[in-house]
Each structure stands twice: as C-alpha cells, then as structure tokens.
Amino acid sequence: MFGGPVEGLPVRSPASVGMSPERLEIIDRVVREGIRAGGFPGAAVVIGRQGAAVWRKGFGTLGWGAESPGVTTDRTIYDLASLTKVVATTTAAMILYDEGRLPLDAKVMEFLPAFEGKWKDEVTIRLLLTHRSGMPAGRDLWRIARTPDEAKRAVLETPLGYRPGRYFEYSDLGADLLGMVVETIAGMPLDAFVRERVFNPLGMYDTGFLPPDSVHGRVAPTEVSPPRGYPLQGQVHDENAYAMGGVAGHAGLFGTADDLAVFAQMMLNGGVYQGTRIISDSTVRLFTQRAAGSRALGWEMAEGRHGAGEYLSPSAYGHVGFTGTSMWIDPQRNMFVILLTNRVHAARARRPATVIADVRADLADAAALAVTDEDFRISAMPAAFRADRAVNWNKPLRSRRSRHKKSKSHATPAVSEKRSTKSAAAKPKSSSGTSATKAKSSSKSAAAHAKSPAGGKAGKGAPAKKKSASTGAH
C-alpha cells in the first residue's frame, strides 16, 4: 500500500534529547558537498534519538533537471536496494523465528526441496543470514530468465561456490533463497507478508514493493540507460530483482526516510512501536548481535565499514544499499542515522561510489559526535570531514604507470625495469571505484565482497576469486 496517512516519529529539538545542534549542522554541509560534487541530485536525512526525529531534512531534487521536485523526508520515495535484505527479508525471518516456524539451524532443503546439489544439504537458515552458505555473490538472472519463475529456478539451481560455513561471501542469491523460504512457510508472497505483518501495523504506508503508477512522480529516478532500454522511475533498479518480478529477497523495496525512521525506532524499542509489537525483544537482540565475522543475523555490524563512520558504538548495526541508501542503528546511544539518495541516477561525479561512501560515513560521525551525554561525549572534533577533503571524488586518478614515468629519470635502468614489471602486473579493481561504469553493462544485483574465511581474512585455503557481474558493495 502506498499513499496512506503519514504520521512518522515525533519531532524534537536536538538539545532536548542530548544532542548538539551546532554539530548536527555539519550534516547539511556534508550532504550539500555531495550534491555539489555531482554524487547525487538529492537526499533525505533523518537522525533520531530517544524516540524522536531530531534532524529531518530533504536536500536537492529528485533528478538533475531544473524543474525536478524537491526532496522531502515524508513524500520522496527511494529505491532502497539492499536495505530490502534487512527491512523486509530479515524482518520476515525474525517474525517466523519468533513463531517457532523458522529454526535457525534448519536446512534450507527442508523448505525448498528443489534446492539440491553438491553440499546444498548442509546449508542452513543461519548460514544464509550470515552470508556463509556457499552461494555465490550473484549471477545475471536477467540474461537467462524470461519469467519470474525461471529466475527463481535459476537461483535454486545455482551451484555452491564452496562448502557451507567455510567462507564469507556477501550473496544476493542467498538473500533470495531466504525470501523464498519465507514465502514457503508463510504461504504468501514476501511483499504481501511484510506489508501485512510489518509495514501496515507500523503505519509505513509509503514502503513496499512494486510502487503503483499513482506514486511514480514521487519516486526518485535511478538508472538512465539500463539493460531494459528505458530510464527507470518507479521500477526496481536491480536487474535481477526485476527479473524475479520486482519482489526479491535481496532488492525491490521502496520507501521514504520518515517510514524508515519508524522502522529504526521499532528496532531500538526492542521490536515494538506505539504499543504494536512486531518482533520479540529477545529476537531483536539475537539477530542484531555479532554472529560471525562482521555480520549479525542478516544485519551488518557497523565497525567503521561501508559508511558507518568511526564513532558509532560497538553494538551498532545496519546496512547499506547500492542505489545510495543506508541505515545505522546504535542501541547504546539510542540513536539511528538514515540517508537515502539515488546516486545511480546519471551521477555527474567521476566516482559517485566514493562520494556516497564518504557522505555516509560523515553523517554517522556527525551524529555520534553530536551526542552530549556524559557517557558518549567526544570533545575533540576532526580537523576536517571526508566531504571537506573530497579525496578522489572528481580529480583524475594518476595511474601507477604515469607515476612510474614521472620518476623514471631518477631511477637506474635495473630499478626502472623492476618497477615497470610491477606496474604491468594485474591489479585488483576496487568495487567503489568501478561500480558506476559496470552498472550499465552488468547486473546491479551482487555485491563485490571478497571471499574470506568465516573468522576473518582470506587464508591459504580460500578458493580463488571468480570474476563476477558485481556492481559494488551491497
């Protein structure tokens, strides 16, 4: 359901909840720098603490055109991309776990008999939630499937890349499997289940899958020239989610910043909001504490990664989305930070993935630094924020080859030859630096997380990396 009554969180002044309005003003500067640099045309930001929204603003416009509508936190709907994994799919799993219908160590094959093949009988719900199932990051379902049923069958038939439980690989396909498990247990489509059990009870009436034509004018546009052949506005950006009918475990959800603020507050409240319980408090604690590596169950621990900044509490958790979305929830500070953008919409910056990563991190840092409570007060402010430095946002990157040429006259022939050999060696590409160029020719579905052992960094036994159609983290 889209277009219902909008309530949202109550709004209070920063000072009334122990936050510095002067430090929160840094957020405005950071977001505007991202827009000015061409990273995204607009953004919606909500910072909440102690049950209220304390910094709630829209910036810029939906698109780059001069007549494009301005962004607002209550009306502008964004493609949430991989926030789908936590706001929809993981939340659905939490509800079914509460009801005793989804044991974490149950085998996926118990619910999806067609999921068969080498090692697949070892894949559990817990391994799907921690991205250690052995499922690869993704595959181009949109190239091989003509119907949603064919796309789902392709997911089920995808071979595992390694034995379950051995390595971490952030997997869209694993989230899709979890979504299918939810549908099997619930006896209804994923979108209908979360609408009935989560979004409607919370009053999140502008959050859901498959936005109707009546609200497309409020949806921030995304890709201008996708494989579908026409600009996207109101259709899911992710090609694999589109191939699955617009409803997938890994992507497809749309929503407003104000709606997500209600969701985040429900999580901070231990699964309840305004007297309506969605999840038990014990299940919220279980799913949001560290389970393996940097992952909780479905959620990611902040740890300064993927735009979580440097100052959130050790218990903070959240997720990001490829389109330029993020949500971080800090239980210790009783605070959340929400940023929604459409950085995939004809970004004018050279490296929009770098822009959004820095802006995300700056927002989390500014929010944490603004807390004035004695237990959390941080007196020293950074000399500059990432957005102030704008490192590698737009300046051309000098290649190793050009740097070698510049210093060649100062090196002996023997040293020069060695350096040249090293320069010519293949260098792994960064997902943040290449995501914008990959987006037009490949699927937007799989995140470029490297495989690593369950405990941390890749070891000698780690399988060789495979080239993937990945387009960026989350």
BADOGU-866157 format. One line per 2 residues: number of its first residue (from 1); for each residue x, y, z of C-alpha. Coordinates in pm, 1 decimal. Each point is the difference from the previous one (the first is absolute). Last residue first. Example, Ala and Ser with C-alpha at 12.3 -4.5 7.8 and 13.67 -1.06 7.14 Angstrom:
2
2) 1367.0 -106.0 714.0 | -137.0 -344.0 66.0
This chain:
474
474) 2560.7 -407.0 -114.3 | 360.0 63.3 -108.4
472) 32.7 82.9 -363.2 | -107.3 -107.8 -344.6
470) 63.5 -370.4 -1.9 | -12.0 -182.5 -328.1
468) 258.1 -237.1 135.1 | 351.7 -112.8 -66.4
466) 84.1 -286.3 226.3 | 225.8 20.4 299.3
464) 208.6 -309.1 72.8 | -121.4 -208.6 288.5
462) 139.9 74.3 345.6 | 231.0 -263.1 141.7
460) 297.5 228.6 21.8 | -192.0 246.6 212.6
458) -251.3 274.0 -67.7 | -47.8 239.4 285.9
456) -265.3 -45.4 270.4 | -143.6 -285.4 203.4
454) -229.2 -147.3 -259.9 | 282.0 -15.3 -251.2
452) -10.3 268.2 -268.2 | -164.6 42.2 -334.0
450) 20.0 352.3 -132.1 | -312.5 214.0 11.5
448) -93.6 140.3 -337.3 | -371.7 23.6 54.2
446) -233.5 -180.6 -236.7 | -312.0 143.8 -161.5
444) 62.5 301.7 -220.5 | 50.5 -234.0 -294.9
442) 246.3 100.2 -267.8 | 59.8 239.5 -284.9
440) -132.0 331.5 127.7 | 100.6 -52.3 362.7
438) 358.5 -93.5 -70.5 | 104.7 358.9 -59.0
436) -152.0 125.9 326.2 | 134.2 -288.4 204.5
434) 363.4 36.9 -95.5 | 153.8 204.7 280.0
432) -216.7 -131.6 279.5 | 53.5 -360.9 -100.7
430) 376.1 47.9 -0.1 | 182.8 -169.9 -285.0
428) 262.1 -262.7 65.4 | 334.6 88.8 -161.2
426) 134.9 -201.8 -287.1 | 374.9 35.5 -26.8
424) 123.3 262.7 -243.7 | 102.1 233.1 278.3
422) 206.6 -272.0 165.4 | 190.1 -64.7 -321.0
420) 57.5 372.0 -43.8 | 134.5 24.7 351.5
418) 250.0 -276.6 -66.0 | 111.1 152.9 -328.6
416) 51.7 338.6 159.0 | 210.9 -150.5 275.8
414) 232.3 -153.7 -258.0 | 10.0 313.6 -216.4
412) 90.8 216.6 303.0 | -272.8 227.6 130.0
410) -36.1 378.3 8.7 | -101.6 31.7 -366.0
408) -274.9 -257.0 58.0 | -176.0 202.8 268.1
406) -263.8 157.9 -225.9 | -27.1 -312.5 -211.0
404) -68.9 -210.8 309.4 | -271.2 238.1 114.9
402) -157.9 -29.6 -342.5 | 7.1 -381.7 16.9
400) -138.1 -6.0 353.5 | -298.7 189.2 -133.1
398) -79.4 352.5 109.7 | -362.0 28.4 99.8
396) -185.5 288.0 -161.0 | -153.6 232.5 259.9
394) -370.0 -45.0 60.5 | -68.7 -176.5 326.4
392) 351.2 -133.7 55.8 | 33.3 170.8 340.0
390) -290.1 235.9 67.2 | 195.7 164.9 285.7
388) -299.0 184.1 144.5 | -225.2 -296.8 -73.9
386) 231.6 -223.2 202.1 | -30.7 226.5 302.3
384) 267.9 238.4 114.9 | 203.2 66.5 315.0
382) -205.8 -268.7 169.6 | -175.6 117.7 318.7
380) 141.7 -55.9 345.9 | -251.3 7.4 284.4
378) -168.3 -334.3 -50.3 | -294.8 -36.6 237.8
376) -132.2 -354.7 21.5 | -28.3 -75.8 370.4
374) -52.2 367.1 94.4 | -285.0 43.2 -243.1
372) 79.3 259.9 -267.8 | -71.9 -201.1 -314.8
370) 101.4 209.2 -302.2 | 315.5 -203.2 -64.2
368) -211.5 -309.0 -68.2 | -220.0 185.1 -248.3
366) 296.2 163.7 -173.4 | 181.4 -333.6 -28.3
364) -299.1 -181.5 -148.9 | -53.9 283.9 -245.3
362) 368.6 11.2 -92.1 | 5.6 -374.2 -70.4
360) -296.3 19.0 -234.0 | 144.9 304.3 -176.6
358) 332.6 -176.5 -50.4 | -154.8 -316.4 -145.4
356) -237.7 206.2 -214.7 | 283.4 198.9 -157.4
354) 217.5 -305.6 -56.5 | -282.7 -178.6 -181.9
352) -61.6 318.7 -199.7 | 347.9 -17.4 -155.9
350) 27.4 247.9 -286.9 | -284.4 205.3 140.2
348) -289.3 81.7 -229.8 | -217.7 -288.2 111.9
346) -252.2 -103.9 -262.3 | -235.3 -141.3 264.8
344) 203.2 -265.5 183.6 | 51.8 239.9 295.1
342) -370.5 -21.3 77.9 | 13.7 109.1 363.8
340) -134.8 -108.2 337.9 | 187.2 56.4 325.7
338) -123.3 -123.6 338.4 | 187.9 28.2 330.1
336) -135.8 -159.8 317.9 | 36.7 73.2 369.4
334) -54.3 -160.4 340.1 | 370.2 73.6 64.3
332) 64.0 -358.3 109.1 | -250.6 -138.9 -251.7
330) 172.2 161.2 -302.2 | -196.6 -57.8 -321.2
328) 152.5 71.4 -339.3 | -208.1 31.7 -318.2
326) 136.6 48.6 -349.0 | -104.4 85.0 -355.7
324) 201.5 89.0 -308.3 | -145.0 -226.6 -271.7
322) 224.8 -284.7 114.6 | -163.0 -26.7 341.9
320) 151.7 18.0 347.2 | -54.7 -192.0 321.6
318) -26.4 44.8 374.0 | 154.9 -85.0 334.1
316) 139.5 184.6 301.1 | 116.1 -218.6 291.1
314) 358.0 129.8 -7.7 | -135.6 357.8 25.4
312) 16.9 238.8 -295.2 | 308.2 221.7 -21.5
310) 200.6 -91.3 -309.8 | -244.3 26.8 -289.5
308) -257.5 -261.1 -97.8 | 52.4 60.4 -371.8
306) 71.8 -353.0 -108.4 | 227.6 -78.7 294.0
304) 72.8 187.8 321.8 | -87.4 -302.4 212.1
302) -375.2 28.6 -77.1 | -109.1 -361.1 51.2
300) -190.7 -125.0 -302.6 | -353.0 -134.4 16.9
298) -140.0 -328.3 -132.2 | 95.2 -180.9 319.8
296) 295.6 209.2 122.5 | 298.5 34.1 -226.8
294) 351.4 133.6 50.5 | 147.7 -345.4 52.1
292) -275.2 -237.3 106.9 | -303.8 56.7 224.9
290) 47.1 350.0 139.7 | -317.8 125.3 165.2
288) -298.4 129.6 -196.2 | -189.7 -324.2 -57.7
286) 13.2 -117.9 360.2 | -86.8 335.4 155.9
284) -298.2 51.8 -232.3 | -109.0 -358.2 72.2
282) 9.8 61.1 374.7 | -205.7 319.5 -41.4
280) -275.8 -190.0 -177.5 | -90.4 118.2 -349.2
278) -283.0 214.5 -140.0 | -157.7 124.7 321.7
276) -245.5 286.4 -37.4 | -23.4 219.2 311.4
274) 134.6 311.6 -168.6 | 291.0 -194.8 -147.2
272) 129.6 -340.3 110.4 | 295.4 -217.3 -105.7
270) 252.6 85.7 271.0 | -65.4 373.9 7.1
268) 315.3 63.3 -205.5 | -139.9 -231.4 -269.7
266) -334.4 181.8 -0.5 | 191.4 328.7 -18.6
264) 178.6 -121.4 -312.4 | -332.5 -95.0 -160.9
262) -153.2 338.2 82.4 | 305.4 174.7 -145.2
260) -31.5 -219.0 -309.5 | -345.3 144.6 -60.6
258) 130.7 356.1 35.1 | 283.3 -72.2 -243.6
256) -245.7 -118.7 -263.5 | -34.1 -345.0 -154.6
254) 65.0 -242.0 -283.1 | 86.1 -371.0 29.2
252) 118.2 -194.1 -305.4 | 325.1 -155.1 117.7
250) 161.5 -308.8 158.4 | -298.2 -215.4 92.4
248) -172.5 75.0 -326.8 | -320.7 167.2 -117.0
246) 22.6 190.1 -329.4 | -110.1 -299.6 -205.3
244) 310.9 -212.8 45.2 | 156.3 152.7 -313.6
242) -45.7 343.4 160.2 | 183.9 -121.7 309.0
240) 277.0 -120.2 -229.6 | 17.6 333.3 -181.5
238) 28.7 207.3 317.6 | -147.3 345.8 -55.5
236) -353.1 -94.2 104.0 | -264.9 181.5 -198.7
234) -145.2 329.3 121.2 | 225.7 211.4 -216.9
232) 235.3 -176.6 -237.1 | 116.4 140.0 -332.5
230) -55.2 -232.7 -298.0 | 189.1 -283.8 -169.0
228) -48.6 -281.9 248.8 | 379.6 -35.7 7.4
226) 7.1 330.4 191.8 | 38.2 344.6 -157.8
224) -109.7 267.7 247.1 | 26.0 -206.9 317.5
222) -169.1 139.4 310.3 | -293.5 238.2 25.3
220) -120.6 116.1 344.8 | -359.0 -111.1 49.9
218) -257.7 273.3 66.1 | -122.6 13.0 -360.4
216) -26.8 -378.8 4.9 | -266.2 19.1 272.9
214) -314.8 -68.4 -205.5 | 183.4 -247.4 -222.7
212) 5.7 -248.6 285.7 | 321.8 -70.0 194.1
210) 104.1 -364.3 -44.1 | 134.4 -85.8 346.1
208) -79.3 179.0 321.0 | 39.4 312.3 210.1
206) -219.3 308.8 -29.3 | -259.5 -125.8 247.5
204) 243.5 -62.4 282.3 | -276.3 21.4 261.5
202) 178.2 -252.9 221.2 | -276.9 -262.0 -29.9
200) -11.4 62.6 -377.5 | 374.3 -43.2 -50.9
198) 75.7 -306.7 210.2 | -239.9 -296.1 -0.7
196) -235.1 71.6 -289.4 | 243.0 188.7 -224.2
194) 280.4 -238.3 95.3 | -208.8 -303.7 -96.8
192) -144.3 148.4 -319.9 | 344.6 92.4 -132.3
190) 142.5 -342.9 85.3 | -274.0 -184.4 -187.6
188) -235.1 -220.8 206.3 | 2.9 -339.7 169.3
186) 202.0 133.9 291.3 | 235.7 -299.5 7.1
184) 52.5 -14.8 -377.1 | 18.0 378.0 -40.3
182) 258.1 29.7 277.2 | 209.9 -276.6 -159.5
180) -16.2 185.5 -331.4 | 126.0 318.2 165.2
178) 281.9 -196.8 160.9 | 97.8 -134.9 -340.9
176) 2.4 353.0 -139.2 | 222.9 112.1 287.5
174) 243.8 -278.5 -90.4 | -11.0 110.8 -362.8
172) 95.1 354.0 98.3 | 312.4 -140.0 160.6
170) 268.2 161.2 210.7 | 265.3 -270.1 4.2
168) 135.1 -129.7 329.4 | 185.5 -329.9 3.0
166) -16.8 -350.5 148.2 | -356.2 -20.7 123.9
164) -135.8 -165.8 -311.5 | 255.5 -169.3 -229.2
162) 100.1 220.3 -289.3 | -142.7 164.0 -311.7
160) -338.6 -163.2 34.0 | -171.5 -87.4 -326.2
158) -294.5 216.9 -112.0 | -306.8 -220.4 -52.9
156) -219.7 171.5 259.8 | 89.4 344.4 -133.1
154) -67.7 -111.8 -358.6 | -339.6 -131.3 109.1
152) -80.1 340.0 146.6 | 89.6 169.3 -329.1
150) -206.8 -250.0 -199.5 | -298.0 65.0 226.5
148) 44.2 375.4 -40.6 | -17.1 -41.7 -380.2
146) 246.5 28.1 -287.3 | 307.1 -110.2 190.0
144) 356.4 -23.0 -134.2 | 117.3 360.5 -37.3
142) -202.5 140.9 289.2 | 137.5 -271.3 226.6
140) 347.4 144.4 -41.5 | 168.8 -179.9 287.6
138) 56.9 90.3 361.6 | 237.5 5.8 294.1
136) 44.3 -376.2 -10.1 | -189.8 -226.8 240.4
134) 238.4 -175.1 239.7 | -238.4 55.9 290.5
132) 223.5 236.4 192.1 | -192.8 322.0 -58.8
130) -92.9 30.3 370.3 | -376.3 -26.6 -54.7
128) 36.7 -279.5 -255.7 | 223.9 -192.4 240.2
126) -258.6 32.4 277.6 | -274.2 -131.8 -228.9
124) 208.1 -311.9 -59.9 | 197.5 -132.2 -298.3
122) 140.7 -350.8 58.0 | -232.9 -181.9 -243.5
120) 129.3 238.1 -265.7 | 347.2 -156.2 15.1
118) -19.1 -113.6 -366.4 | -352.3 22.9 -137.2
116) -351.9 73.0 112.0 | -220.3 303.7 54.7
114) -310.2 -148.2 -162.6 | -107.8 -123.8 345.1
112) -42.0 363.3 119.8 | -126.7 -3.1 359.1
110) 191.3 -297.2 139.4 | 272.1 65.9 -259.5
108) 85.9 323.9 183.1 | 115.4 -206.7 295.7
106) -119.3 110.1 343.3 | 268.5 150.9 220.6
104) -173.4 334.3 42.0 | -337.0 -156.5 75.9
102) -272.4 163.3 -212.3 | -352.7 -86.4 111.7
100) 46.4 59.5 371.1 | -218.9 311.9 -7.9
98) 286.7 224.5 97.3 | 210.1 -153.8 -279.9
96) -281.0 82.7 -243.2 | 4.6 363.1 115.0
94) 379.1 18.1 -17.7 | -2.1 -148.8 -351.5
92) -243.9 268.8 -112.8 | 230.3 262.9 150.5
90) 294.7 -153.7 -185.4 | -184.4 16.8 -332.0
88) -167.1 341.4 25.2 | 200.3 266.6 184.4
86) 319.4 -208.6 2.0 | 47.1 -130.2 -353.2
84) -211.6 276.1 -152.9 | 262.5 246.9 124.2
82) 177.0 -155.7 -296.9 | -169.7 230.6 -252.4
80) -206.6 268.1 181.2 | -147.7 150.2 -317.7
78) -102.5 337.9 137.6 | -339.1 159.0 64.7
76) -16.5 374.5 60.8 | -305.1 94.9 204.2
74) 90.4 4.1 370.3 | 370.4 78.8 -11.1
72) -34.1 264.4 -269.7 | 196.8 34.6 -324.3
70) -74.8 289.7 -234.8 | -183.4 -61.3 -323.8
68) 195.8 1.7 -330.9 | -49.4 318.3 -201.3
66) 371.8 78.0 -36.8 | 72.5 -360.0 -97.9
64) 252.2 -198.3 201.9 | -251.1 -236.0 158.1
62) -188.7 -36.0 329.1 | 118.8 339.3 122.2
60) 242.0 149.0 248.9 | -13.1 -69.7 371.8
58) -278.6 -131.0 223.9 | 27.3 38.6 372.8
56) -75.6 -164.4 332.0 | 248.0 60.4 281.2
54) -145.5 -74.6 345.9 | -250.7 -275.9 -76.0
52) -126.7 -134.9 330.8 | 5.6 -320.5 204.2
50) 314.6 66.5 198.9 | 200.0 96.9 -306.5
48) -69.8 27.7 -370.2 | 197.6 134.1 -293.9
46) -197.9 17.1 -324.1 | 156.4 90.4 -333.1
44) -151.8 11.5 -349.6 | 230.5 60.0 -294.9
42) 17.3 171.4 -337.0 | 173.8 14.0 -336.2
40) 272.3 -254.3 83.7 | 381.5 -8.1 -17.1
38) 23.1 315.1 -209.9 | 257.1 179.4 216.2
36) -261.2 257.7 101.6 | -235.0 -279.7 110.8
34) 266.6 -162.5 216.9 | 105.7 339.2 136.2
32) -363.8 68.5 84.5 | -15.7 -320.7 201.1
30) 313.6 84.8 197.3 | -99.9 358.6 73.0
28) -345.1 -97.8 121.2 | 142.6 -276.7 218.1
26) 244.8 240.5 163.8 | -307.8 172.5 138.9
24) -24.9 -292.1 242.1 | 302.8 136.1 180.0
22) -167.3 334.7 61.9 | -327.6 -169.1 101.4
20) 182.9 -186.0 278.8 | -187.7 -304.9 122.0
18) -139.4 -94.7 340.9 | -360.5 -78.7 -88.9
16) -144.5 346.3 72.1 | 306.7 166.1 -153.5
14) -70.6 -159.4 -338.5 | -350.7 148.0 -15.6
12) -287.9 -244.5 -24.2 | -202.4 -145.4 -287.2
10) -247.3 -283.1 63.4 | 64.4 -300.3 -222.1
8) -199.2 -58.6 -315.1 | -366.2 81.6 -58.9
6) -79.9 -29.9 -369.3 | -344.0 -125.9 -100.8
4) 0.6 -242.5 -294.7 | 162.2 60.1 -337.4
2) 145.6 -341.8 -72.0 | -133.9 -339.8 95.7
